[in-house]
Each structure stands twice: as structure tokens, then as C-alpha cells.
Amino acid sequence: MEKFKRLKNEGNDFVKMGEYEEAANKYSECMKLNTEECTVYTNRALCYLKLYKYEEAKQDCDRVLQTEDSNIKALYRRALAYKGLQVRKKSMVGI
């Protein structure tokens, strides 16, 4: 559990520095240690949103909402992911 906390804190520090790819990697490592901790999924979803990886963000939020159906961060970030996916879809049509 100590390693999990350390990795999560490192991920949080990367987010504060705007290093979203590195942060997402730290959160992914956390998930290998504990798949039940919802905050690492919502945190990684934030990173994916910042990296324009909307499908991945949606999947992380869906995972959280399976166990916590009223998780505000997951609901909000999933909505942002859907919005990003719609924008991408519309821009593809224009090509």
C-alpha cells in the first residue's frame, strides 16, 4: 500500500507540472497494485482528456461509474470525453 501511495503522489505531482503522459503512466502503475481505487481512474481520465485521448478517458470513467454510479468527477470527465469525441467526429466529417 505504501508503494501505491507513493506512485499516486508522483502522478499528482506530474499533473501539477502539466506532465500528463508521465502522470497517466504513474496512475496505470497504481492500478496494477489496486484495481479498486477509483481516484486513480478519475485522475488518469483527467490526464487522457488533457492528451485528447477521449475514448480512453471515457473508458476510465465508465469503470468508476460501474462501482460508484454517482461519482461526480467520473460523470463530469465522462461528459467532457463525450464532448471531445463529438468534436473529433464532426471535424472528421469535414475532411
Number of C-alpha atoms within 10 A of each C-alpha: 9 7 11 17 11 13 21 23 15 16 28 22 15 18 20 11 10 13 16 23 16 17 27 25 15 22 25 19 17 22 18 9 13 13 11 12 12 19 15 24 25 27 25 26 28 27 27 23 21 16 14 15 16 25 17 17 29 24 15 23 29 19 17 23 18 10 11 14 13 11 16 12 17 27 19 13 23 26 15 17 25 16 13 17 17 13 11 13 11 11 10 9 7 6 5
